[in-house]
């Protein structure tokens, strides 16, 4: 992918939750160096990811104790981080509107 908006959101999160730092850095590097063109290609890399409507994908972080929701623009090769939080925080949001 060409751009990920915004790494600062990941950094702020791992500063509050240091146990997620390596997992989020690995996800970021993997996503940035990918050439995904469809949600199914993302799913081939992250088999536990959940594909939602409107090009949103949920990633399990650190064994599903944390969740990352990203919106993809496959044409432009952009990823927009829409949410990063604990599993219990994730349960309180509407992933289709964030």
N, C-alpha and C positions, 0 to 999 in steps of 0.2 A: 504494500500500500504506500502511496506517496506521502500522505500526511495523516497524523493522528492529532485530533484536537481534544483535549489538551493534556499533555503529559503532566502539567502542573497539578491537575486533579489527582492523578495517581500519586505524585510525590506527596501532596498534602495528606492523602489517605495513609500512605505507608509511614509517614511521620507520626501519625496518631496510632497506627497499628503496625509496629515494626515487624511483627511476625509475617506480614504480607509482602514486605519489600521485595524479596527475591522472586516471589511468584509474580508480582506485578511487573517487575523488570523483565522477566522472562516472557510474559505475555506481550509486553510492549515491543520487545526486540523481534519476537516471532511475527507479530502483526505487521510491523514496519517493513520487515524483509520478505513479506509474502506477496503473492501476485493473485490474490483471490479475485475471481470475477463473478462469483455467485455465492449465495448463502450455503449451498451444498458443498462448495469447495472449502468454506470455513469449517463446516461440519466434518469434513474428511480429516482436517487437522485437529480439531477439538471435538471429539466424538461425544462428549458430554454437554456440549453447548446446546442451547435451545433456540431454535429459529422462530421468531415472532413475525407478525405482519409489519409492513412498512420498513423493511430492511433492518429490523432490530434483531440483535442476537444477544442472548444472556450467556455469560461465561461463568463457570464455577471457579472460584479462586481458593487456593489452599484447602482442597478437599471439600469444597462446597460450604465452608464456614463463612465465606464472603462471596459476593456476587458483583459482577461487572456487566452493565448493560451498555451496548454500543449500537449506534445507528450508522449504517454503511451507505456510502455513495460509491457503488462499484464502478460506475462509469468514470468518475473523476479519481477513483482510488483514494478516497478519503474515509476516515473513521472519526466519528464524533462520540466521545464518551459522555453518556447521558446520566449514568449513576454508578457509584461504587459504594458498597456498604456491606454490613453484616447480613447474614441470611435473614435474621429477624427484622432488620430494617427494610430489606427487600420485600418481605411479606406485607409491609404496610404501604407500598407504593403501587401505582398503576403503571406498569412498564410500557403500556401503549400510549401514554400521554406525556411521559417525562421527556 
